[in-house]
């Protein structure tokens, strides 16, 4: 037998003995299986984080820092109001990815459903509230914030009740069904000293934020034309989104709002005019009260024109494209919950190049919830406060006016906010780590 073969067998036998000793708790277990001892492997505690040096070579991207979640007792406690599909499918699971937030209570009009969901998420039965139990919720000091996820027409009542109960409020979009209601919500929260944020999740999503930085940074020159499309097919005529009294409209406030708000957030400007056309199939009973499809054009002071389309009558597609003189940015699945891809097209010599910008996907619901928690903990103004929702509501009312008359409608900045960029927004959210 060759020496190298005997050496290999001896090494294997020694290694096996060491592992066996460790498994049996032998006296030599620690000595036989030493752990890493250098900072590259163990990291070091700095503040509230464990930090590791960059272990990768210069040819790879620098890895992000390891997560640093707050201990549960330090996190902002939330009561989620409304247990529909969005809550069960997206919002409640997102709390498992938050770092500053925790779920501590639920509010619903269905006791049976609420008790089941509470058990599924480890909440006690007394953490379940009915829609008429705001006074009891007020006594729960674990709840610092409320996330309103109810039909649009009851947002105002929910927000006013929540702020009156001494809770900060994160409210789903659209903010309400009229601009007067939006103003009442802002006033109620201000009077109670509570923060109000509208859940424009895309403004916290990494790909949308990267596109905004590229466009505003002028890497391909000035944005000349924006195309925003959000479409899907809609069935079940009895659902509340097809009832004008509950939804306030059809495809515009539900999915067209993403085109409107996404374009405003992308540029930081406010449109100075809108023009729109709405259409519903006359033979489809689903659209007796609300529009199926709406298309609207926004003209901005800088000269940029945005063409936006939203429809309940087409195969699902959600895209945002920005055209410049030097190229184009194409954000696929722009308004979806996941699956975003960002492409950059431009001339490269005599040929055309199309590159994909690779980013790490993050849970946009977790990002928006944690941003609001940070605002509560550090007394900051939310990036998407009530004024952001109010401005969208005013613009949607102008879009409906234009669709009704066929004429363009003049618009402008929200009164009292000035004409600068991001006039209705608070400070930028922290980068997701």
Secondary structure, 3 states (H helix, E strand, C coil): CCHHHHHHHHHHHHHHHHHHHHHCCCCCHHHHCCCCCCHHHHCEEECCEEECCCCCCCCCCCCCCCCCCCCHHHCEEEEEECCCHHHHHHHHHHHHHCCCEEEEEEECCCHHHHHHHHHHCCCCHHHEECCCCHHHHHCCCCCCEEEECCCHHHHHHHHHHHHHCCCEEEECCCCCCCHHHHHHHHHHHHHHCCCEEECCHHHCCHHHHHHHHHHHHCCCCCEEEEEEEEEEECCCCCCHHHCHHHHCCCHHHHHHHHHHHHHHHHHCCCEEEEEEEEECCCCCHHHCCCCCEEEEEEEECCCCEEEEEEECEEEEEEEEEEEECCEEEEEECCCCCCCCEEEEEEEECCEEEEEEECCCCCCHHHHHHHHHHHHHHHCCCCCCEHHHHHHHHHHHHHHHHHHHHCCCEECCCCCCCCCCCCCCCCCCCCCCC
